[in-house]
């Protein structure tokens, strides 16, 4: 039984308002939503609030905008085809937004010959970042009333996107979709409405996951899961949000997971709360978690397709995680031949069990240009996430400067090496040039005390 907030209990806007609309239509409006080029760097446009591109759930027209009817509402704009591939989008929403209410702008893109990315939140300060560049973009607005029932009203929405820095196709290895074993519960709720506006019917076939990031359009199959149970297999679309949480994309790695980033990849927060007392045994809304569910199944999926008679553990493959494409990553250790260089001021050690490989390098802090560098053979220009691995100790440096050689210059990210040892720590996503060159360095130039450590780096194409 689903135990998330009542995101699926929206009132569906009159179907007549949606007639002729589909989630993948192009935007034909050329006045309010014209696409412009900004000095050859960014693409800018305004979404037309009269132009519905997909699902409208739980909201109604309000003067020149849209207001949520109850707790939550969703409005999807038409798919837009841009002049060139992009891999990040910023969004600015305006209107009447009472305190503690929210207008969340979510964006997804689609690469050539590939599937849709997951939905990502975009703000004026933080862009939605996609793993692959694509020239098709779709935007949706999610409106949430505050605890007093005051509704936000969306009146305008503008966006801008950055073209991908990639100049050539990458040599990549296709990845299989991720599969995890999670506890499945039966959703039921016949006659109710799912988060994407589908009215639940008897013996229905769909699933709910505890995040909007993989919420497909009403009737759509952009995001599907393959379920395996006692020799039976079925593939179903993701049409609802739940159970328990609404921001738990647990199949994603810590670097991109929306919440609960300290949990192992593939472990739902509800499972950790129920089994291990994580978060005080509660979900994100402070409710006591009564089962470890990471997926809800509609009745037809539960009873008919899988032959389940009670809640149970199921193997779930998250089909979109292959993205219809591929990715690239590489790891460079301090011992990787020809890939690491440092002066004689950098010592070698294997003392800490948290090390990557057989050892690591260390140096005393000093105001000198004496960085240790890791070189990477980058297959193509583009956006890459840089990770570092190091042992931690209370006597190490609290502000170790890590250097990333980006296309617009060297970026410095300071890391507290007293903690976070024995795991990959993200420095962020950076534009990196193609070719074999120094990419990540560790500097000695810091005024704080304690050794600075250089152990291993990982670069992942985003």
N, C-alpha and C positions, 0 to 999 in steps of 0.2 A: 504494500500500500504506500503510495507516495506521501512523504512527510516534508515537503518543501513549503516555502511560502506559497500562497495561492496564485502563483503566476499563471497557472493554466486555467484559472476560473475567470478569464476575461469575457466581457460581452463582445461578441463579434459585430463589427460595424456592418451596416446594411450591405448585403451582397450586391445590390445594384450599384453601389459606389465602386465596387471592384470589377465590374463587368468589363471584359476586354483586357484586363491586366494580368500579367504573369511576372514571375520573379526574374525572368531573364530578358525582358524587353528592353530595347534601347530607348534612351531619352530623346524625344523628338523636339523638345522645347529649345528654342534658340535665343530667347530673350532673357528670361530670368536665370537660366542655367548655362549661359554661354561659357565655353572653355577658352581660356586665354593663356598665352605664354608670358612668363614674367622674366624678361631679360635672359631668356634661354636657360634659366635655372629651374624654375618651378612652374607647375601647372596649377591654375586657380579656377574655381567655379563656385557658383551658388546653386544649391538644390532648390527646385521649384516645389513649394509645399502643396501645390494643387496636382502634382504629378505623382500618382501612386504607382510603384513598380512591383509590388508584391503584397505582403500581408499587412493588414490594418486590423489590430486587435486591441479592444478595450479603450479606444480613444474616439473623440468626436471633434468636429470642426468648431473653432472658437474665434470669431471675427476673422483675423488674418492668420490664424495659427491653428494648433491642435492642442486639446486638453485631455488628460487621462480621465476615464470615467470612474474608476474605483482606485485600486491600489497601484496597478501597473498597466502600461499600455505600450504598444509597439507599432511603428509606422515604417514601412520599407519603401525606399525610393527605387526608381528604375535603374537597371544596369547601365553603366556609362562606358563608352569606348574612348580611351584616351589616345592622343597622337603618338605616344611612345610608352614603353613599359615603365612602370613605377614600382617602388618597393617600400614606400612609406607615405603616409597621409596624415595631415593635421586637420583638426576640425574646430570650428568656433560656432557655438549655438547661442542664440539670444532669444529673449522673451521674458515672461514673468515666471521667475523661479523662486518660490518661497523657501525660507530656511529649512534645511533638512529634506527638501524635495530634490529630485535629481532628473536631469536630462542627460542620458549617456548616449554618445554617438559611437556606433560600431561600424567598422568598415571591413570588407574583405576584397581580395583581388583574385584574378584567375590568369594563370600563365598560359602561353600559347600551347595548345595541345594537352593542357593539364586540367586538373580539377580546381575547385575553389579552395582558397586558403581558409583557415578558421577565421571567424569574426574576431576583430581586435578593437579595443577602445581607442579612440583618437581624441585628443584634447588640443588646445592651443599650444601647450608646452611640450606634451609628450605625443609623438606620432604613433599611429598604428604601424608596426613594422612587420613585413611579410617575408617568409623564408625564400621566396622566389619572386622575381619581377614579373609583372603582368600588365597588359594594357586594358583589361576589363576590370571595372571597379563597381562595387555596390555598397550603398550606405543605408543604415537603418537607425532610427532614433527610438530609444527605450525610455519612457517617461515613468517616474515613480513619485507618488504622492508622499507627503511627509506624515509622521505619526498622527497628526491632527486631522488628516484627510484633505489638506490643502493641496491642490493640484498644480503642477507646473504647466505653463503654456509655451509651446515652441512656436516662435514667430519668424525666425530666420536661421539659416544654416549655410555657412560658407566653409569651403575646404581648399587646401592646397597640397600638392603632391610633389615629391622629388623624383625625377627620372632616375632609373637605375644607373649606377656607375659601371655596370658590367658592359664590356665592349665586345665580348666574344663568348660563344657557348662554352660551357665548362665541361671538362672531362670528368664524368661523375659515375658513381656506382649505384644502380637502382637499389632502393631499400624496400624490404617487405613491410607491410603495415604492422603496427604494434599489436600484440595480443597480451591480455592479462586475465587472470582468474579473479572474478569479483562476485560478491553476493548479490543475487537478483531477487527482487520482490515483485509482486503483482500489483499493478497500478489500479485497475478497476476504474471507478469514477465515470461509468457510462452516463452519457448525457452532458457531461462537463465539457469544457473547452481547454485545449492544450495551449501552451505558450505561443505556438505559431498560428492559432486560430482554428485548428481542426476540432470539430465536434466529435467527441468519442462515441463510437457505436458499439453494440454488442459484438463480442468476439473480434475486436479490432486488432490491427497489426501495426505496431510501432514501438519505440522505446523512448525512455526519458533518461537523460544524463544530467548530472548536477552542475551545469554551466550552459550559458547561451552561446558559447564559442562554437559549438557544433550543432546549433539548432537549424534544421533545414526549413525551407519554405513550406507553407501549407500545401500538402500533396506532393512536395518535392522529395528528391532522393540525393541531394548534394552531399549529405552526410549519412552514411549507413554503418551499421555494425553487423558482423557475422557472429552468431551465437551457436555454441556447441554444447550439447548436454545429453549424456547417456546415448551416444551414437547418432543423435539427431542434429541437423544443421539447418539454420535459416538466416537469411539476411533481411534486416528491417531498417526503415528510416528512423532518424532521430527527430521527433516532433514535439517533445515536451522537455521541461526542465525539472529536475529532481533526481533522486530523492535527497532529502535533508538539506543539502546546500545548493547554492546557485552560482558559486564562483569556484568550483573545484574541478578543473580540467586535469585530473590526476594522471592521465596518460602522458602529459607533457613533462619535459625535464624541468628541474628547479629553475633554470635560467628564464623560462618563459611561462611557468605555471602561475596562474593568477593569484592564488592564495596557498598557504600551507607549504611553502617552499622547502621547509626542513624535513618534509616527509619523503620516503623513498618514491621514486617514479613508479607509477602503477598502483599505488596504495591510496584508496579513497580516504578522505578525512573522517568520514563516518565509521569506516572500519577501524582506523587508528583510535578514534574516540571510544568506540564500543569495546575493543579488545584490550587496549593499552591505557585507557584513561586520558588520551591525548586531548588537549584543550579542555581539561577538566571533565572529559566525557561528554562534551556538548558540541553541537553544530555551530555554524557561524552566527546563528541567531540566538544562541544561549539556551537552546532546548536540549534536554537530556536525550542522547541518542539511544534508541531502543533496539536497533539492529545494525549490522555492519554494511548495509546496502550501498552499492556503488552504481546500480542501474535499476530502473523500473521497467517492467514489461507489460504491454497491453494484454488483455485477456486472451485474445486469439493466439498471440505469440506464446504466452505462458502455457495455456492448456493444450491448444491444438498443434502448434508447430513443434514445441519442445516436449510435450507430454508431461509437464511438471504438475505435481499435485500440491506442492508446498514450496515456500521460499528455499532457495538452495544456491550453491556455488556454481557458476557458469563460466566457461571460457569465452571471452569477448575479444573480437578483432575489430579495431577501430580503423575502418577501411580508408578513410581520407588521409590518415597519417602518412601514407605513401605519397600523397599529394599528386598521384598520377605521374610522378617524376622521380627526382633523386636529390641527393645532397652530397656534400664533400666535407671531409674533415681530416686533420692530421695532427699528430702529437710529436713534439720535439723535446727530448730529454737533454739534460746537461751532458750526458754521455753519448748522445747521438753523434756519430762521426761526421765531422765537417759542418755541423749545424749549431755549434755553440762556441763562442770565443769570449775570453775575459783575460785581464792582465794577471800578472803574478801576485797582485794584491788580493786576489780571490782564492781562498783556501778551499780544500775539499774535505768532506766529512760523510760518514755513513752512520753517525751516532743515533739519529732519531729513527724510530720505527715508522714514523709517518711519512717518510721520504717516498718519492716516486722512483722506482728502479733501484739501483744499487747505491746511489749516493746523491749528494747535492753540493752546491757551492755557497760560501758565506764570505762576507767582508764587513769591515768596520765602517760606520758612516763617516763621511768626510766631504767637505765642500770642494770636490774635484770632479772633473769629467772623466769618470772611470766606470762606465756602465758595462755590465755583462749582457751579451746579446744572443738571442735565439734567432736563427735564420730559417725561413720557410720558403719553399718553392710554390708560390701562389699561382694556381692554374689560370685565373682570369681576374681582371679588375672587378671589384664588387664590394658588397658589405659583408663583413665577417665578424663573428663574435670571438673575442679573445678571452681565454681562460688561463689561469695560472694555478700551479700546484706547488705546495711547499709544506714542510713540517712547521708546526707552531710551537712556541715556547714562551713562557712569561718573560724571558730575558731578551727576546728578539725585538725588532724595531716596530713601533706602533704606527709609523707613517712611512713605510717603505715605498719609494717612488717607482712604479712600473711605467715604462715608456712604450707607447704604441706608435709605430711609424705609419701614420695615415697619409692619404693622398694630399691632405691640406696641411700637413706638418706633423710634428711629434706631439702626441697627446700624453699627458701625465695623469696617472690615476694612483692615489695613495692608498695602500692597503695595510691594515693592522695585522702584522704577522705573529702577534701574540695569540691569535685565535684563528679558527677556521682551517687548521692544518689537516693534512691527510685527505683532502677532497679538492675537486675543481671549483675554483672561485672565479666568477665572471667579472671581467673588467669593463664590459660593455660591447656594443656593436660599432664598428668603425669602417669607413671606406678605405680599402687597401688596394694598392696597385699590383698588377700582375708581375710575375718574374721571381727570380731567386734572389732574395735580399733579406737583410735584418728586419724583423717585424716587431718583436717584443723584447724589451730590455729591462734590466733591473739596475737602478741608479744607486750610487752611494751618497748622493747629494741630499742629505736630510739633517736637520738640527737635533733630531731626537736620538736617544741612545739605544744601543742594542744592535746585534748583527742584522744585516739585510741578507735575505736568502734568495738564491736562484736555483730552481730545481727542474721544473718542466712547464711547458706551455702547450695549449691546444688551440687550434684555429678551426672554426666551423663556419661554413658558408651560410649566410642568412639571406 
